Every structure is written in C-alpha cells, then in structure tokens.
Amino acid sequence: MKKKKVTVVLSLGAAALLLIGGISVYAHQTSDSGESETVYKETTAEYGTLTVGITESGSVTIGSISQDMDEDISTSSNSGSSQTSGTQTTGTSTNNSSVVLEVEEVYVSVGQQVKAGDALLKLTDESIEKYRKKLKEAVTEASADYNSAALSSAKEKVSANYSYNLSVAEGSVAQEEYEATISELQDAVDEAQEAVDESQALLTYYQEMIDSGMDLSESLADEQGNYDKLYNKLKAAKSAYTTKSVEAEKKYKEAMLSYENADSQYSADVAGVDVSVDTAQDTLTDAKEALSEFEIFVGDGTIYSDYDGTIMSVGYEAGDDLSTSTSIVTFADTDAVTMTVSVSEEDISEIAIGDEVMIELNAYEDQTFSGEVESIDTSVSSGSSTISYNVTVKINGDVDGIYTDMTGNVTFIEKQVADVVYVSNKAIINEGTVSYVKVKDSDGTIEKKEVTTGFSDGVNVEITEGLSEGETVLIESQVTGE
C-alpha cells in the first residue's frame, strides 16, 4: 500500500488539531520560538496480512480470445476451384468469380462489455444467398464425382474379378493342356516317321526287284518322290515339336504363375479403385459439412458473441467482406492477465513456477491482488548491465478494471503472516525491553499501552498482545519551531 505524503504547517500559539489526508494530526507548542513541538498522527490498528518478499515493478499484459468462423466454410469445388483452410474462407467458384459474405451492420465497438449471445454484426441477405448457392453447387458436383467414381470402381472390380477367375480357370487346366499339346506334337512326329519308314521299305523293295531283273523303275521313281515329301513332312513335324513344345511350356508356366498370384493380383487391381472412391466420398462429406456449418454460422443472418467479456478490437465495418485474415472481434482474456518483471540473478533462485505472489497496481493504491508465477524465462534479459531474468506472473481473481500497460509492483513472498493485528512501525515506543503504543480513546483521552510485537514487514509490525483491531493509535514525532 502506498502512503500519502503529509505536509504539516503550524502557526505559533496554542496547541492545534488539524485533519490532513484523513489522518488526525495533533501539535503541541512547547515554547514561543526555536523549540520543538510534539506532533501526533492518528492511525488505526488493522487486521490482515503482513508480507516480506522480493518486490519488482512491471506492467500489465492482457491476452485475447478471437471469434472467427467456427468451421471451414468453403464454396470451392473439384474443377478448378480453390479452397482455404481455417476458420473462414471466401471461396471461389468454378468460373473463378469470388463469392464473399458482406457485412451490412456492426453492433459493437471497442471497450464494450458483451454477453454470450449478444449480436455482433449482421450480414447482407444477398451475399448469404450467393454463398449458399455456391455451397450447394459444390455438394451437387461432389455428389456427381462420387457417383462417377463409384461406377468406375464397380467396372474395374468386375474386370479384376474376371481376370481373377480366368487365371484360376487357366491354371487349373494348364497341366492337362500342356500334356495334350506335347502328346499331339509327338503323335505328329511319330506318324510322319512311320510314313517315312514305310516309304523307305517300299523303295528298298523296288530296288531289290529291279536288281532281280524286274522292271520297276517307274514305281521306284514315283515312290522316291513320295518319300521325299514324307521326309519333309517328318522334318516339319520335328520342327513343330521343338518350337511348339517350348511355346506350350511357356504358356503353361505363365498360366501357373497367374494362377498362383491370382489373389494378390486381384487385391492390387482393386486397391487404387477404393482410394479414388474414398477420396470422392471425403470430398462429398466435406462439401455437405461446409453447407451445414454455414447454415449454423449464418443462422438468421446475425453473428452472435460466443463469449462474455470486453471487446478489444472489431475487425469489420459495414460494407466489408469477411476474410480469413481478420477476426470478427477479439475479447480480453480474463484468464490471461499477466505482469512480467525483471528479477536479478541473486534473487531468481528463490522463485519457482507456481509460487504465490502479491500484486499492487498504481491505479488501485488501497487494493492488493493475488497471483502466481506462470513462467520464468531462463535467457538473460537484454539492455541491462546486471544479469536478470524475466518472470511472468498471472493475476488471479476479479480482474475487471485492470487494463493493458497498467503499472505496479509484484512481491514474491518469502514470509507472510495472515490474520493478525498490526500497526505502523512508527507507532511503537521502545523503553528498554518493553514496547508501548499511545492509544486515543473515544473521549479523546490518550493512554499508553504496553504491547507485544511480532513479525514486521518493514513498514508495519504485528501486535500479538495489548491491542485490538480498530483502536486509534498515535504516531508521535517532533517538529522544530522557527
């Protein structure tokens, strides 16, 4: 508590009684000139708390709470539109024409106290309808995209299912088909070889008959021509066996590979399809939510306060467009009223986060606020020849009437006694080991009372015995006359 400075001017003469600054002052002249006179100041025995601690000065900082659009409301669509994330967006339609919400009237001003539910501003009906139209168009477009994605997905799944069944079917008969093909090729070779062998036998027979004197030259020549044809056919059959057996083996192995991997191939074929459908579903959900949130936000066209409190700033005037970069209003955050003070390195070790502090503001000399240490900046404060650290304390309790940049003192409590009777140290009269105070009774009589003192904060001292709260105590001093 700050003490008011009292200046006393006394004229020479008899004893006088003055009332200065709410404190009664008694003066008694002891001589006509050059002698001292006794002056008494009245004070009262108080009941309360005495505190000793580290005291530093600082100024008040008040946090803020912003009110913006509650959710991301966008008029964008998938085809060439843009969307801004956050609490507010103006949105852009597919033809790149901007759609905004326009302010028609603002109902509040800086410094105004409002309650949750109070009207802040009104939007124009025309801008609301345009905005709503674009949001509905976005829902329609997203719905069409979803249906298209779902149809495409169904087609691709049918195709994937067909490929799966085909792979399974081909794999199940691949062995039989391979063996049948090899058997057919071998049969063709065998048949051609048999025909060649028969023709060779006939040629041998004709030659033996000719050698024995029979004239079968013509038959031999004809058979030789037939042999040549059959031999070429055998060569072709053997060549077909060589090439087509390789092809059959390749087809067999490919069929078995597809058969063995049919499940994983099916999963791969349909995986991307589900992603595209999910994306389209998310877009449709977002568009529907944006429309729903817009209707909640707009309501009847008037935006109402979400909070109780004092308005620190208003972001708009009539005719303005709502934007992502500007809050509708900001409120003083009564839960974030702080003071930051600089504490020397000699004292910082005595302070810890959560410690209780006592705060006195210059604007409220007779009032003390409670608080607690919120943070300690471990980096050294700049701009000082001594080493110190910034400590931020939070002011608790009723903070109405506390404003940004108010100055005052923060006392970090080292020792404190509560619920005690105390008076000014100046009121104590010490005579040897005994302490006294002069008490003025209701009839004006001054009585000297012995008291027992206790803890002192350097300005006031605790009275443990001999004095009651509310008693009038005199502070005696000497004034030298001229």
URPELIN-V340794 format. One record per residue. N is the residue number from 1. RES is the residue in three letters. PSI is psi in whole degrees, 0 to 359 (* if undefined). Layout:
<<N	RES	PSI> <N	RES	PSI>>
This chain:
<<1	MET	128> <2	LYS	144> <3	LYS	134> <4	LYS	136> <5	LYS	129> <6	VAL	125> <7	THR	127> <8	VAL	126> <9	VAL	120> <10	LEU	140> <11	SER	156> <12	LEU	146> <13	GLY	207> <14	ALA	173> <15	ALA	142> <16	ALA	155> <17	LEU	119> <18	LEU	157> <19	LEU	108> <20	ILE	126> <21	GLY	30> <22	GLY	2> <23	ILE	128> <24	SER	133> <25	VAL	123> <26	TYR	139> <27	ALA	137> <28	HIS	116> <29	GLN	128> <30	THR	343> <31	SER	170> <32	ASP	326> <33	SER	149> <34	GLY	1> <35	GLU	159> <36	SER	158> <37	GLU	149> <38	THR	130> <39	VAL	134> <40	TYR	132> <41	LYS	134> <42	GLU	134> <43	THR	173> <44	THR	141> <45	ALA	119> <46	GLU	164> <47	TYR	124> <48	GLY	221> <49	THR	139> <50	LEU	138> <51	THR	141> <52	VAL	136> <53	GLY	189> <54	ILE	123> <55	THR	128> <56	GLU	154> <57	SER	154> <58	GLY	188> <59	SER	160> <60	VAL	139> <61	THR	133> <62	ILE	127> <63	GLY	175> <64	SER	155> <65	ILE	128> <66	SER	143> <67	GLN	118> <68	ASP	190> <69	MET	139> <70	ASP	324> <71	GLU	175> <72	ASP	106> <73	ILE	114> <74	SER	142> <75	THR	15> <76	SER	160> <77	SER	176> <78	ASN	336> <79	SER	87> <80	GLY	11> <81	SER	167> <82	SER	151> <83	GLN	135> <84	THR	126> <85	SER	158> <86	GLY	203> <87	THR	353> <88	GLN	138> <89	THR	147> <90	THR	333> <91	GLY	156> <92	THR	132> <93	SER	175> <94	THR	337> <95	ASN	19> <96	ASN	16> <97	SER	130> <98	SER	138> <99	VAL	123> <100	VAL	163> <101	LEU	124> <102	GLU	138> <103	VAL	128> <104	GLU	320> <105	GLU	142> <106	VAL	133> <107	TYR	351> <108	VAL	167> <109	SER	166> <110	VAL	136> <111	GLY	350> <112	GLN	139> <113	GLN	128> <114	VAL	161> <115	LYS	155> <116	ALA	130> <117	GLY	349> <118	ASP	146> <119	ALA	134> <120	LEU	309> <121	LEU	165> <122	LYS	140> <123	LEU	153> <124	THR	143> <125	ASP	322> <126	GLU	315> <127	SER	327> <128	ILE	316> <129	GLU	320> <130	LYS	319> <131	TYR	315> <132	ARG	319> <133	LYS	315> <134	LYS	322> <135	LEU	321> <136	LYS	322> <137	GLU	321> <138	ALA	321> <139	VAL	316> <140	THR	315> <141	GLU	317> <142	ALA	325> <143	SER	317> <144	ALA	318> <145	ASP	322> <146	TYR	315> <147	ASN	319> <148	SER	317> <149	ALA	321> <150	ALA	319> <151	LEU	315> <152	SER	321> <153	SER	317> <154	ALA	319> <155	LYS	317> <156	GLU	327> <157	LYS	323> <158	VAL	315> <159	SER	318> <160	ALA	323> <161	ASN	322> <162	TYR	314> <163	SER	322> <164	TYR	310> <165	ASN	322> <166	LEU	318> <167	SER	319> <168	VAL	316> <169	ALA	313> <170	GLU	322> <171	GLY	326> <172	SER	336> <173	VAL	3> <174	ALA	319> <175	GLN	314> <176	GLU	316> <177	GLU	320> <178	TYR	313> <179	GLU	321> <180	ALA	319> <181	THR	314> <182	ILE	320> <183	SER	317> <184	GLU	317> <185	LEU	319> <186	GLN	320> <187	ASP	319> <188	ALA	321> <189	VAL	316> <190	ASP	315> <191	GLU	318> <192	ALA	321> <193	GLN	319> <194	GLU	319> <195	ALA	320> <196	VAL	316> <197	ASP	318> <198	GLU	319> <199	SER	321> <200	GLN	319> <201	ALA	321> <202	LEU	320> <203	LEU	318> <204	THR	318> <205	TYR	313> <206	TYR	321> <207	GLN	322> <208	GLU	320> <209	MET	320> <210	ILE	318> <211	ASP	334> <212	SER	359> <213	GLY	358> <214	MET	148> <215	ASP	88> <216	LEU	27> <217	SER	320> <218	GLU	318> <219	SER	322> <220	LEU	317> <221	ALA	317> <222	ASP	319> <223	GLU	327> <224	GLN	321> <225	GLY	319> <226	ASN	322> <227	TYR	315> <228	ASP	318> <229	LYS	316> <230	LEU	322> <231	TYR	318> <232	ASN	323> <233	LYS	323> <234	LEU	316> <235	LYS	318> <236	ALA	320> <237	ALA	317> <238	LYS	320> <239	SER	318> <240	ALA	322> <241	TYR	316> <242	THR	310> <243	THR	314> <244	LYS	334> <245	SER	323> <246	VAL	316> <247	GLU	319> <248	ALA	320> <249	GLU	317> <250	LYS	314> <251	LYS	322> <252	TYR	312> <253	LYS	321> <254	GLU	319> <255	ALA	319> <256	MET	323> <257	LEU	315> <258	SER	321> <259	TYR	315> <260	GLU	333> <261	ASN	18> <262	ALA	318> <263	ASP	310> <264	SER	324> <265	GLN	322> <266	TYR	316> <267	SER	319> <268	ALA	322> <269	ASP	327> <270	VAL	350> <271	ALA	308> <272	GLY	330> <273	VAL	317> <274	ASP	323> <275	VAL	316> <276	SER	323> <277	VAL	318> <278	ASP	320> <279	THR	316> <280	ALA	324> <281	GLN	318> <282	ASP	318> <283	THR	317> <284	LEU	317> <285	THR	316> <286	ASP	318> <287	ALA	318> <288	LYS	319> <289	GLU	321> <290	ALA	318> <291	LEU	317> <292	SER	316> <293	GLU	324> <294	PHE	314> <295	GLU	322> <296	ILE	315> <297	PHE	314> <298	VAL	317> <299	GLY	240> <300	ASP	12> <301	GLY	354> <302	THR	133> <303	ILE	128> <304	TYR	157> <305	SER	139> <306	ASP	349> <307	TYR	160> <308	ASP	143> <309	GLY	185> <310	THR	132> <311	ILE	126> <312	MET	330> <313	SER	150> <314	VAL	125> <315	GLY	348> <316	TYR	159> <317	GLU	167> <318	ALA	133> <319	GLY	346> <320	ASP	158> <321	ASP	138> <322	LEU	139> <323	SER	165> <324	THR	335> <325	SER	352> <326	THR	126> <327	SER	154> <328	ILE	305> <329	VAL	160> <330	THR	143> <331	PHE	151> <332	ALA	129> <333	ASP	102> <334	THR	347> <335	ASP	4> <336	ALA	48> <337	VAL	115> <338	THR	165> <339	MET	140> <340	THR	127> <341	VAL	160> <342	SER	126> <343	VAL	133> <344	SER	161> <345	GLU	333> <346	GLU	332> <347	ASP	342> <348	ILE	331> <349	SER	343> <350	GLU	357> <351	ILE	138> <352	ALA	152> <353	ILE	133> <354	GLY	348> <355	ASP	143> <356	GLU	142> <357	VAL	162> <358	MET	133> <359	ILE	132> <360	GLU	126> <361	LEU	140> <362	ASN	332> <363	ALA	340> <364	TYR	80> <365	GLU	330> <366	ASP	19> <367	GLN	138> <368	THR	135> <369	PHE	148> <370	SER	157> <371	GLY	185> <372	GLU	154> <373	VAL	124> <374	GLU	321> <375	SER	155> <376	ILE	118> <377	ASP	116> <378	THR	352> <379	SER	148> <380	VAL	136> <381	SER	140> <382	SER	166> <383	GLY	20> <384	SER	146> <385	SER	342> <386	THR	154> <387	ILE	126> <388	SER	167> <389	TYR	142> <390	ASN	129> <391	VAL	127> <392	THR	129> <393	VAL	146> <394	LYS	130> <395	ILE	125> <396	ASN	172> <397	GLY	203> <398	ASP	115> <399	VAL	12> <400	ASP	135> <401	GLY	354> <402	ILE	129> <403	TYR	160> <404	THR	137> <405	ASP	5> <406	MET	143> <407	THR	160> <408	GLY	192> <409	ASN	144> <410	VAL	126> <411	THR	119> <412	PHE	112> <413	ILE	124> <414	GLU	320> <415	LYS	146> <416	GLN	138> <417	VAL	135> <418	ALA	158> <419	ASP	53> <420	VAL	158> <421	VAL	135> <422	TYR	157> <423	VAL	174> <424	SER	141> <425	ASN	329> <426	LYS	343> <427	ALA	348> <428	ILE	130> <429	ILE	119> <430	ASN	127> <431	GLU	96> <432	GLY	235> <433	THR	4> <434	VAL	139> <435	SER	143> <436	TYR	164> <437	VAL	154> <438	LYS	124> <439	VAL	135> <440	LYS	121> <441	ASP	174> <442	SER	335> <443	ASP	5> <444	GLY	354> <445	THR	136> <446	ILE	127> <447	GLU	137> <448	LYS	120> <449	LYS	136> <450	GLU	138> <451	VAL	159> <452	THR	125> <453	THR	159> <454	GLY	232> <455	PHE	141> <456	SER	140> <457	ASP	9> <458	GLY	341> <459	VAL	314> <460	ASN	161> <461	VAL	142> <462	GLU	137> <463	ILE	109> <464	THR	335> <465	GLU	146> <466	GLY	354> <467	LEU	145> <468	SER	156> <469	GLU	137> <470	GLY	348> <471	GLU	145> <472	THR	122> <473	VAL	142> <474	LEU	138> <475	ILE	119> <476	GLU	137> <477	SER	163> <478	GLN	135> <479	VAL	128> <480	THR	129> <481	GLY	164> <482	GLU	*>>
